[in-house]
Amino acid sequence: MAASGVVQTVLLGAAAAFVLFAVVLVYRIVAGPTMQDRVIAVNGIGTNAVVVLALLAAALDQPGFLDIAIVYGLLNFLMSIAISKFSVERGGVI
């Protein structure tokens, strides 16, 4: 069952807001200043991507987007763990 016009507009507006927030996080990736700031920003963008995919799935009545969101969320989590482990081994965190 597709979302009504108002609900669909609100969901698409929320998705647009999350995309704008992700664009703001790109500044933190570029500016840094530390590796940990960049990792958190990349993780935030990945999380926003998952939320945007879930909102689009609800707004456009496309349940396949939820499968993509779950896989992307798992990859985002694994990437955060891998980068954190790498920076700890290099002595960058503690």
Residue pairs with C-beta under 8 A, 6 or more apart in sequence:
1 61
2 8
2 60
2 61
3 11
3 58
3 59
3 61
7 59
8 59
8 60
11 55
11 56
11 58
11 59
12 55
12 56
12 59
14 55
15 51
15 52
15 55
15 56
15 59
18 48
18 51
18 52
18 55
19 48
19 52
21 44
21 48
22 44
22 45
22 48
22 49
22 52
25 41
25 44
25 45
25 48
26 41
26 45
28 37
28 38
28 40
28 41
29 38
29 41
29 42
29 45
32 38
35 87
35 92
36 87
36 92
36 93
39 80
39 83
39 84
39 87
42 79
42 80
42 83
43 76
43 79
43 80
46 72
46 73
46 75
46 76
46 79
46 80
47 73
47 76
49 69
49 72
49 76
50 69
50 72
50 73
50 76
53 65
53 66
53 68
53 69
53 72
54 65
54 66
54 69
56 62
56 65
57 63
57 64
57 65
57 66
57 69
84 93
87 93
88 94
